[in-house]
Amino acid sequence: MTDFKKVIGPLAIALTVVASVLLFFRLGHYSLWDDEAVVALSAKGILRSGDTTAVIDHNLVAYRHGILLSDLHDRSTPPLPAYVTAISFFIFGESALTARLPFAVCGMLWILLVLRWLSKEKVEVSVWILFILGIIGNVSLFLFFRQCRYYGIAILCSSTIAYLYLNWTGRMRELIWIALLSIPLFAANYMNFFALYGCLVFDYAIWGRKRRRLNLKEWAALLLPQIVVAGIIFSIWNPLKTGNSAGLLSATESLKVWLMCISFFDLNACEFGAGVLLLLAPFVALFCRDLWLLRSFFALVVYVVLTSALSPQVMDEGTHHSDIRYLAPIIPLCIFIGVRVLILITRKAPCIAFPLAILAFGSNLLEGVTLRPFYFHSTVVRYVGELMHPPLDTYKPTAAWVRDNVPASASVWVVPDEMTYPLMFHAPQPTYAWQLIDPSQPELKALDPIHFLGSVPPDYIIIFGPQMKRVTKELEHVSPPASYGQVALIDVFWRDTYRPELYWRRFDQKTSFNRATEAVYVLKRTVATGQGRN
């Protein structure tokens, strides 16, 4: 036992140190991308009003033409991430680093939970090593914890609830803890809450109730706090009462089935788990009669099915990627399945477990079936290389140009629309224009016309990438007509290539691109002699 503890201690320290570097090193280097910026702007609104207002000083946050809004407040997005970010802003100031900091802390807490779980199970040293390899090699896990979004809270709460559920000893306080942790999960993301509880209900109905059935008092302790608090939250932040419900309500059954199928492909493509090991899991579970692996695989399937059913993703027959970010909380489950499969298939030859684990978790060799071209690489090596030599993102020089050249009294239209919000956060001085479409809505009539597409011509237009045709088309409908001339070309590739989804992420600087169509362009309105500004 003494020798065991002597080995486990250094392993736990090593995991903690390496994970800390992967979570916190250069956390604030990149500008906030669009979804992160919307959360951070909502946090700024909370600091000013106490609520998730869309009016931030002289600017308006109307993402996707205001589909999240009701009465000029975000009434669609679960509020906890914005409130957590607001607390961080209040304590440390407003920056990309402080926006992401609380969610990276969730990642550190998750690492400590895993160490606690492994210690409680008293697993062998070899199993410790396999889990450490599985965690360190899972770049997606660290990338999702490094975002100013709900992902970190959802992963931490989901894993902790699973830990309490699987280790329930019959004590009432453990059920109360599950109930209390379920509330922040719900307040972070509704889909992740319902998907997790769908898994728990399925698992309890098949296996859990055979171990211990809950009595009426225990059911009340588990469910009543959630029903009361979650009901209050949902009554205020209700996506069904906003335009954000369009994807959920409009998608056909066949499209939902297609979304479920491509979600399984994207679990593999984004390396949530080693694809071959995930495919082998049900067969290995049945052949080895391993109940834990079987339960885990069914939980994975139930989670993907429920998330696909509840997803608001707008789809058509040409959709080839799921919004894989909704599945971030099952990354730990994918790691467990991969480790469990390796343990079972190498029982008679344990010497090959570690080499297989290095290949499975440290490279894409076991990625398996994919919808993209295959080339051998190690994502964790690429990620470490990025941390050492991070590339410049598209927003940083653009925001700097705005701060240096655009007066506070000016208006700016950003194309594409979603790229407005990183600039609004990092360069908030001007008024960001043309986010809304319909000025006839009663709640919008008091707004300045500059906020409506095609109304008052903006002073500047910032174009990210090949969007000139759209700009030209929209300007045709402006009255009175306005003309613009290019005043700057910001020599950086226009896409934000540092999102957490691996199928969209680059780990190095894209220096080879067409400067004529794939850079960032700034146009300024030209005013004829003798004419004033409209």
Residue pairs with C-beta under 8 A, 6 or more apart in sequence:
4 125
7 125
8 119
8 125
8 128
11 125
11 128
11 129
11 132
12 115
14 132
15 111
15 114
15 115
15 132
15 135
15 136
16 111
16 112
16 115
18 136
19 107
19 108
19 111
19 135
19 136
19 142
20 108
21 387
22 136
22 142
22 383
22 387
23 104
23 107
23 108
23 142
23 145
23 146
24 104
25 387
26 387
26 390
27 97
27 100
27 101
27 104
27 146
28 95
28 96
28 97
28 98
28 100
29 96
29 390
30 96
30 390
30 393
30 396
30 498
31 96
31 393
31 395
31 396
31 399
31 422
31 426
32 40
32 96
32 99
32 148
32 395
32 421
32 422
32 425
32 426
33 395
33 422
33 496
33 498
33 499
34 63
34 418
34 419
34 420
34 421
34 422
34 496
35 147
35 149
36 99
36 100
36 147
36 148
36 149
36 422
37 421
37 422
37 424
37 425
38 61
38 63
38 77
38 421
39 77
39 81
39 82
39 85
39 99
39 148
39 149
40 85
40 89
40 94
40 99
40 148
40 425
41 56
41 61
41 421
41 424
41 425
42 52
42 61
42 74
42 77
42 82
42 85
43 82
43 83
43 85
43 86
43 88
43 89
43 99
44 56
44 86
44 89
44 94
44 425
45 51
45 52
45 53
45 54
45 55
45 56
45 61
45 82
46 52
46 53
46 82
46 83
46 86
47 86
47 89
47 90
48 56
48 57
51 73
52 73
52 74
52 75
52 77
52 79
52 82
52 237
53 72
53 73
53 74
54 60
54 61
54 62
54 66
54 68
54 69
54 72
54 73
54 74
55 61
55 72
56 424
56 428
57 428
58 431
59 424
59 428
59 431
59 432
60 72
60 432
60 435
60 436
60 447
60 451
61 74
61 421
61 424
62 69
62 435
62 436
62 451
63 418
63 421
64 243
64 417
64 418
65 243
65 417
65 435
65 436
65 437
65 453
66 243
66 435
66 436
66 444
67 76
67 242
67 243
67 244
67 246
68 74
68 75
68 76
68 77
68 239
68 242
68 243
68 244
69 75
69 76
69 242
70 76
70 241
70 242
70 443
71 443
72 443
72 444
74 82
74 237
75 236
75 237
75 238
75 241
75 242
76 237
76 238
76 239
76 242
76 243
76 244
77 237
77 239
78 150
78 186
78 187
78 188
78 189
78 190
78 233
78 237
79 187
79 233
79 236
79 237
80 150
80 153
80 184
80 187
80 188
81 103
81 148
81 149
81 150
81 153
81 188
84 102
84 103
84 153
85 99
85 102
85 148
87 102
88 98
88 99
88 101
88 102
89 98
89 99
91 98
92 98
92 101
96 148
96 426
99 148
100 146
100 147
100 148
102 152
103 145
103 146
103 147
103 148
103 149
103 151
103 152
103 153
104 145
104 146
104 152
105 152
106 145
106 152
106 153
106 155
106 156
107 141
107 142
107 145
107 146
107 152
107 155
107 156
109 156
110 145
110 155
110 156
110 159
110 332
111 135
113 156
113 159
113 160
113 163
114 131
114 135
114 159
114 332
116 163
117 163
118 127
118 128
118 131
120 167
126 350
126 353
126 354
127 339
127 343
129 354
129 357
130 339
130 342
130 343
130 353
130 354
130 357
131 335
131 339
133 354
133 357
133 358
133 361
133 362
134 335
134 338
134 339
134 357
134 361
135 141
135 335
136 361
136 380
137 358
137 360
137 361
137 362
137 379
137 380
138 271
138 272
138 331
138 334
138 335
138 361
139 271
139 379
139 380
139 382
139 383
139 502
140 270
140 271
140 272
140 328
140 331
140 500
140 502
141 155
141 331
141 332
141 335
142 383
143 383
143 500
143 502
143 505
144 151
144 152
144 155
144 325
144 328
144 331
144 500
145 151
145 152
145 155
146 500
147 500
149 325
150 188
150 189
150 192
151 325
151 328
151 329
151 500
153 184
153 185
153 188
153 189
154 185
154 188
154 189
154 192
154 328
154 329
155 328
155 329
155 331
155 332
157 181
157 182
157 184
157 185
157 188
158 185
158 192
158 196
158 329
158 330
158 332
159 329
159 332
160 181
161 178
161 181
161 182
161 185
161 196
161 200
162 196
164 174
164 177
164 178
164 181
165 178
165 200
165 203
165 208
167 174
168 174
168 175
168 212
170 212
172 217
172 218
172 221
175 214
175 218
175 221
175 222
176 221
176 222
176 225
178 222
179 221
179 222
179 223
179 224
179 225
179 226
180 225
182 193
182 197
182 226
182 230
183 225
183 226
183 229
183 230
185 192
185 193
185 196
186 193
186 226
186 229
186 230
186 233
187 230
187 233
189 326
190 234
190 239
190 310
191 306
191 307
191 310
191 311
191 326
192 307
192 326
192 329
193 230
194 306
194 310
195 302
195 303
195 306
195 307
195 310
195 329
196 303
196 329
198 302
198 303
198 306
199 299
199 302
199 303
199 306
200 208
202 298
202 299
202 302
203 295
203 298
203 299
206 295
206 298
207 291
207 295
214 222
239 245
239 248
239 312
244 312
245 312
246 312
246 314
247 311
247 312
247 313
247 314
247 315
248 310
248 311
248 312
250 314
251 259
251 313
251 314
251 315
255 315
255 316
255 317
255 319
256 308
256 309
256 311
258 315
258 319
259 308
259 311
259 313
259 315
259 319
259 322
260 304
260 305
260 308
260 309
262 319
262 320
262 321
262 322
262 371
263 304
263 307
263 308
263 322
263 324
263 327
264 304
265 369
265 370
265 371
266 321
266 322
266 324
266 327
266 503
267 273
267 275
267 278
267 304
267 324
267 327
267 330
267 334
268 275
268 278
268 367
268 368
268 369
268 370
269 367
269 370
269 371
269 372
269 502
269 503
270 324
270 501
270 502
270 503
271 364
271 367
271 379
271 502
272 324
272 327
272 330
272 331
272 334
273 331
273 334
273 335
273 337
273 338
274 338
274 360
274 361
274 366
274 367
274 368
275 366
275 367
275 368
275 369
275 370
276 360
276 366
276 367
276 368
277 337
277 338
277 341
277 342
277 360
277 366
278 300
278 334
278 337
278 338
278 368
279 368
279 369
280 341
280 345
281 293
281 296
281 297
281 300
281 337
281 340
281 341
282 294
282 297
284 290
284 293
284 341
284 344
284 345
285 291
285 293
285 294
285 297
286 294
288 344
290 340
290 344
292 340
293 337
293 340
293 341
293 344
296 333
296 336
296 337
296 340
297 337
299 330
299 333
300 330
300 333
300 334
300 337
303 327
303 329
303 330
303 333
304 327
304 330
307 326
307 327
308 322
311 322
311 323
311 326
313 319
313 322
313 323
320 371
321 503
324 501
324 503
325 500
325 501
328 500
338 360
338 361
339 357
342 353
342 356
342 357
342 360
343 353
346 352
346 353
346 356
359 365
359 366
360 366
362 378
362 380
362 381
363 376
363 377
363 378
363 379
364 374
364 376
364 377
364 378
364 379
365 376
367 374
372 503
379 502
379 507
382 507
382 508
383 507
385 507
385 508
386 507
386 508
389 508
391 497
391 498
391 506
391 508
391 509
391 510
392 492
392 509
393 492
393 496
393 497
393 498
394 464
394 492
394 493
394 494
394 495
394 496
394 497
394 520
395 419
395 422
395 423
395 426
395 496
396 426
397 490
397 492
397 520
398 423
398 427
398 462
398 464
398 490
398 492
398 520
399 422
399 423
399 426
399 427
400 427
401 488
401 490
401 522
402 412
402 423
402 427
402 429
402 430
402 462
403 427
403 429
405 488
406 412
406 427
406 429
406 430
406 459
406 460
407 429
407 430
408 429
408 430
409 430
410 430
410 431
410 459
410 460
411 430
411 431
411 432
411 433
411 450
411 456
411 458
411 459
411 460
412 423
412 430
412 431
412 432
412 433
412 458
412 459
412 460
412 461
412 462
413 432
413 433
413 434
413 458
413 460
413 461
413 462
414 420
414 423
414 432
414 461
414 462
414 464
415 461
415 462
415 463
415 464
415 467
415 470
415 471
416 464
416 465
416 467
417 435
419 464
419 496
420 432
420 435
422 496
423 432
423 462
424 432
430 459
430 460
431 448
431 450
433 450
433 451
433 456
433 458
434 450
434 451
434 452
434 453
434 454
434 455
434 458
434 474
435 451
435 453
436 444
436 447
436 451
436 452
436 453
437 452
437 453
438 444
438 452
439 445
439 447
439 449
439 452
439 455
444 451
448 456
449 455
449 456
450 456
450 458
453 474
454 474
454 477
454 478
455 478
456 534
457 475
457 478
457 480
457 482
457 525
457 534
458 525
459 524
459 525
459 533
460 522
460 523
460 524
460 525
461 471
461 484
461 522
461 523
462 520
462 521
462 522
462 523
463 471
463 520
463 521
463 522
463 523
464 494
464 495
464 520
465 494
465 495
465 517
465 518
465 519
465 520
466 517
466 518
468 517
468 521
471 523
475 481
475 482
475 484
480 534
482 525
482 534
483 525
483 526
484 523
484 524
484 525
484 526
485 523
485 524
485 526
486 521
486 522
486 523
486 524
487 522
487 523
487 524
488 521
488 522
489 515
489 519
489 520
489 521
489 522
490 519
490 520
490 521
490 522
491 515
491 519
492 519
492 520
493 510
493 511
493 513
493 518
493 519
494 518
494 519
494 520
495 510
497 504
497 505
497 506
497 510
498 505
498 506
499 505
513 519
525 533
527 533
